[in-house]
């Protein structure tokens, strides 16, 4: 196992207690209350210097509200009951747009678009722009010249098997006009600064956008219609991301044609879609200037001028910030304290970004170009634990099956007031991230510190198939979901045991969504892990195909195999068909409103384990979907999971009230 970065902890020896039982100041309520999701940056105002973002409100059932930083103050623009969130592709994103003092946003409750005018004091009075119907909208661009919005629209018909997606224009009176249709999916409509050309992305089943997508370009006629749309980049084996126009009307985009998501430019100004354009690589390197398109509106680069791009890129799972000088192709570093940068926007004299690191929870920051001074405007966690109580991750690489090398972050147990007993090794929780086409980062998360401060180690794995390490690594999961991800989690756990960092008899695996399948496969088909926790995890691959929404309805063709070859593999890899091999205690958490992984997937597994006499617990949550937003439910799940682990390992306190029922509970002596 190779350690890229590691941190030694000076832990006082004032007290000794078994790993997994340490008293901690990071309670479940603090985790729930302290994590304010921050997302979706935008700039606006008269001079483009006002900063806009979304913040989640866990105490308000996970409502998203829009905030603006203007001058020296920040204001909330969308008070309750407004929930700025889109349901296009179910995952949403791109839920609002700003044009000067005008704000347009999608309200989750009714899927209508609203408009509000924001004055200098931050006052707003939203009013509905669109009409009630079955349509949803996302990823807006303002067409000032024609006094309209351009957006992605998803139309859900009565009785239709799947919704219809298109690009549409929304007039000032709310009337909608289709601009482009015929493909299964659309994203990223981007209008040139002169208003004469529109670029956008499209892709079709069975591909996901990170497998293959197309970049289209069309002239915009005076009446707003599109003239002669032309395919200018992309295809079945090339994934395009984030088309953007420079101030001088030149189209830029990100492509993985080299094996890495790098920046490119078309060689002539937009406005005449005549084909035959040469695509120019701007800064070829083994780094990722984009992330998979799960949500709309992501931005990892922007223009300071026609000759300078401000960008963030990922190298070996860690984000960098730089300025790319287009004349020379030189990429210069911009000093900053972050190791994860989720998105950025470029304003007059500054860049604003969402960033985090091992001791920095996700925060909204503004960095001046001249001084490189960092001004923090909003924090996801207002009050952080003492640094001495924070487990700082080591970035590790280790060998896995079939000669592969895998990546992970290891968080050792850490608590300034207590340490483990002499000669005892800690239990370790191995986490497989969701997606599965995604990645985990080392940004400070109280949900991780909740475990490490109690004496659990945590291994957060970027298994083969993760993004952030190039296309070949991302494609390692092609046809291998439930195999490669599991092998890499097992290899990581074994590497820790071999190095004396984990107790091999107290290895736990947990994961949500796709990570839930990793968890279930690891426990069903292997014997390395002793316990597991599944958060809305996939147990039935066939059922996932039958129940899934349009966006992911063919995802398994890539992850497993196309039909009809997939049938045998579905049967072989779906844990629900092999419950006779699952003998490890498990706890399941499931939102009852989940449209991505329906509740029956968890409930069928629970019933099977209960019938077989395997210890199992089930926590269903009303009003929750794919991912939990309500503060009280975050508290409930963490406390239940902790109790389950302690009870199964005999670390519980005798006579203490149990926060949940565990079926088939064995007689495990208490600590």
Order of alpha helices (4+ residues) and beta strands (2+ residues): beta-alpha-beta-beta-beta-beta-beta-beta-beta-beta-beta-beta-beta-beta-beta-beta-beta-beta-beta-beta-beta-beta-beta-beta-beta-beta-beta-beta-beta-beta-beta-beta-beta-alpha-beta-alpha-alpha-beta-alpha-beta-alpha-alpha-alpha-beta-alpha-beta-alpha
